[in-house]
Amino acid sequence: MSKTLVVVVPDADTLAATVASRLIAKIVDAQAERGSAGVVLTGGRIAKRVLAALEELPEARAIDWAQLDLWWGDERFLPAGDPERNETQAREALLDALPLDPARVHAMPASDGPDGDDPEAAATRYAGELRLGGAELPPFDVLMLGVGEDGHVASLFPGHPVLNETGTTAAVRDSPKPPPNRVTLTMPAIQTADEVWLIAAGPDKTDSVGRALGGDELLPAAHATGRTKTYWLLDKAAAAKVG
């Protein structure tokens, strides 16, 4: 059963540095154990700050970047290079400056990719990439998630039918947040990660964080758990209603 741990720090800058430091340690440990590591990235304001903080930490030199697989928990189904895509933001914040193996950077398909403007086909393609190692899903050492004001994680929104998907990936149409079309990992896929980290900063996240940690099962964030550990990494503002 997953152990849930709540970490509260004073502000968003401290939160970004804390998450970055933890991420380095988790990657280094995984690489020491089996030679490689797998991390699922998220999008949003705090995710960009985490990547920027990681670049500044000297201990990041301990990471073997060529032996790191990067995945995404969800993506806005927009053309490649669109500034609203999580991939674009991550590349600009850090990834393009790292000696990564391009074959191990697993971006979700874009709307101008081989599947055209078909999010279902794009989701199927990503599910196929997840299976390239022979298993239904690769090992995810850390899966990071932002928490929305409404309690959504990845592109899994409260009350949306995609919450009932049982495969590894899904297309999202009619998203309550723009853009309307997205590709996402499903909740069962998220729950296969060794550790799930839910990261939130700011007063706009106070209600959703408090409700999810209080056990409100209507919120997708309440269901996002890792196999061994689930971390809620919060600043004081986001944690204001945590009992």
N, C-alpha and C positions, 0 to 999 in steps of 0.2 A: 504494500500500500504506500502511496506517495506521502511523504512528509512535507507539510506546508510550513514555510518559514517566512516571516515578514521582517523586512529590513527597512528602517526609516532613517533618512538622512536630512540635514537641514534644508537643502535647496537643490535646484535642478542641476547646477554645475557639479556639486558634490555627488549627486546621483549618477551623472554621466561618468565621472571618474571612477566611482565605485563599481559600476557595471562593467566598465572597460577593464579594470583591474581583475575582477572576478572572471571575465571572459578569457583573458590571457592565461590565467592559472588553469582554467578548465581545458583550454586547447592544449596547453603544454602537457598536462597530465594525460590527456587522451592520446597524444602523439607518443608519449613515453610508453604507454601501455600497449598500443597496437600499431604505431607508426604513422597514423593519420588521425584526423579529427573531422567531424561534420557539424556545421553550425547553420541554423536557420535564421536568417535575418528578417527584420521587420522594417516598417516604414514609419514616418512621422517625425515630429520635431525632436523628441528625445532620442530617437534612433540615430539621427544625424549627429547629435551632440556626443553620443557614445562613441561613434566611429572617429570623430575628431579627437576625442580624449584619448582613444586607444593609440592613435598615431604619436601622441606626445609622451607616452609612457616608455621609459627605457627598457622595461622588462619585456616589451613586445618583441625585442630582438631574439628572445628565446623561442619564438614561434618559427617552425619550418613552414613558410607560406606555401611552398610547392606541394605540401602534403596536407592541404586544407581544402575540404569540400564546402562550398558555400551554396546554400539553397535559399529560397524565399518562402515565407508563409502565405503570402498573397501578393497580387499585383493588379494594378489598374490596367485594364485592357485598352491600351493606347499605343500609338506608334512608337517604335524604338527611338530612344533618345528624348522622348517627351519629358519635360522637367517634372511632371507629376508622377512619373513612374518611380516606384521604389528602387528599382535597379539603377536608374539614372542618378537618383539622389545618393545612393550608396557609392556609386563609382566616383562621383564628384567629391564626396566627403572623404573617401579614403582608398577605395579599391583600386583605382587606376594608378595609384602611387606604389602599389605593393607588387612584389615579384610572384604573383599568383600563377598557377597553371591555368590557362584559359579554359581548358577542357574540364576543369573542376569548379568553374563558376557557372552554376546552373540557373541562369535567369529564366523566368517564366516567359512564354511566347508573347510577342507584341502583336498588335492588331494589323500591322503591315507585314507580318511574318508569313511562313509557308501555309498557314491555315486561313489566311485572310481574316475578315471580320467575323470570325466564328468562335466565340469563347468556349463552346462545348468541345470543339475539335482541339483547341489550344489546351484545355484542361486534360484531355485524353493524351495529348502529346507529352505533357509534363508528367503524367502518371507513368508513361513509358520510360521517360528519362529516370524517374525514381527507381524503376525496376532494373536498370542496367547492370547493377551489381549482382543480380540473380534473385534477390529477395523482393518482396512487394514494396518494401521501403528500405532505404539505407539507414545506417546508424546515425541518429541525431544526438550528439552529445549535449548540445544546448539548443533550445528553440525559444527565441525571444519574441515577445508579443507586446505591442502597445495596447493600451486599454482605452477604448473610446468613451466619450461622454455618455453614450447610451449603453455601455457595457459590452460593446462588440469587441471581438478579437479577430485578427486576420481580416477576412471579409465575411465573417459569420455574424450576422446581425440578429438582434432579438426578433423572434417571430418569423424569420425568413425561412422558406421551405428548404434551403440548402443545409440548414441545421440537421435535417434528417438524412442527409447523404451518408452512405456507409462505405463508399470507395475511398481512395486516397486523395483525389482532387475533385474539384467541382467548378463548373461555371456559375457565375452569379449574374443574373439579369435583374433589372429594376432595383438596384442597390439604393437604399435610402439616402446614401451619401454619393455625390458625384465622384467619378463618372458612373453611369448606371451599370456598365458591364465590367466584370472583374473575373479573375481566376484565383482560386484559393485552395489551400489544404483543407481537408475536412477535419471535424473534431476528432474522429477516431485516429486519423494520421497524426494530429498534434499530440495526442495522448500516448503515442509510441516513443516520444523523445525521452531520453534519460532524465533530463531536467528541463522543465518549462519555467521561463522567467517572464513574469508579467511586470512591465515597467510603466510607471505613470508619474507624471509631475504636473503640478499646478492645481489651482482651485476648481477648474472646470472638470477635473476627474474625481473630485471628492465624493460625490454621490454614488457614482458607479462603482468606485473602489469599495466604499463602505458597504454597499448592497451586496456586491459579489462576495466579499470576505464574510459578510453576515449570512451567506447561504442562500441568497435569492437565486433560485434555479432558473428564473426567466432570463437571466443574463448569461450570454455565452461565456463571459470571463469566469464565471463560477465553475464551469466545466473543464477549463483548460488546466490540466494537471499532467505532471511528468511521471514517469514510471517509478523513479526513486525519490525525486524532490521537486517541489513546486515553490519557487521563490516569488514573493511579491516585493519588488524593489521600488520604493516610494520616496518622494520628498514629503516634508511635513504638511504641505498644503493638500496634497493628494490623500494623505493618511488621516486627515482631520476627523473623519467619521468612523475610523477603524476602532471597534470596541475592544 
